């Protein structure tokens, strides 16, 4: 990872990232002016999909995300975080974790760059990752089609691979797992980190994922998810886990 000082802060980027990247690239208006917005996803706030080849022919589709606070504090302090050092910002930490995992061959998006703008004791941040072509999150997939028993098993084994490596995901839910053909990817590693493998946090990750499936099922009764699906995923996970 390399860093470039800007007027308002710092940009971090990998060796595969265009070195001419500027702060403006992290704003949706920059891409809108180039007619390069290809879509968006709405969660707590909007995540934007952009066609980076409009700026650099060597690039692909990118995902642009601004960091926003959640919970009650997010109603008061929308997108500002306490600045305690560049490498401890959420954007740089996530980019660094993704870079490590991507280089080690884990199924995660390719990291592109992060932007941190500091102002006194506060900072705001953005991240850009490469969009995984042809992938959709599990909620979108399960509203249209069922997953096979083999796919549920593969998903359990995929999660176990991360856990065996000590990868903690702070928000493992059905929308943060993507599927393209028969390959699963895990996304959104905000507040993720490497931890000593332990059954406590691993179990917490799995329980969070289970709750998210049931939450989506309550909202969409046609969601192709059953407890039998979960047990198949969980059994494959337990068979593959080596750190408990």
Number of C-alpha atoms within 10 A of each C-alpha: 15 11 14 14 10 13 8 13 17 20 25 24 25 18 9 13 16 14 15 9 17 14 19 11 17 21 15 18 13 14 21 12 9 13 12 19 20 14 11 13 12 8 8 9 13 12 17 20 23 25 21 20 13 16 13 12 9 11 16 15 19 24 23 24 23 20 18 16 16 13 7 9 10 12 10 10 12 14 17 19 18 14 19 11 10 17 14 12 19 24 28 25 19 22 26 21 19 26 21 14 19 15 11 9 8 16 17 22 21 20 27 25 30 28 28 24 19 20 13 7 11 13 21 22 24 21 24 25 22 20 18 19 10 9 16 19 19 21 22 14 18 18 16 12 11 13 15 11 12 13 19 21 19 19 22 24 21 21 25 24 17 20 27 17 16 18 21 21 22 16 18 23 24 22 21 18 21 22 19 14 9 11 13 21 20 22 21 20 22 18 15 18 16 13 12 13 18 13 13 9 17 23 12 14 19 18 13 16 20 17 13 18 21 17 12 18 18 11 9 13 11 13 21 18 18 11 11 11 17 17 14 18 22 21 15 21 23 13 11 17 20 13 14 12
